[in-house]
Amino acid sequence: MNTQVQTASIARLSVSQRLIAGVLALLIGFVLVGGVGFASDMAIHNGAHDTRHALGFPCH
């Protein structure tokens, strides 16, 4: 049986493309963590708060 696996290679991306992807990923992460952390609904805020503590992420 011959099985071929096709994968996308990060080596095909230029340095500027990798930098843009990294910056966008960071921005999305900060928006998600910050937006949920400062949400007015206490259930969402408390869930994010407990998750950050469980992951060792300082939040206060």
Order of alpha helices (4+ residues) and beta strands (2+ residues): alpha-alpha
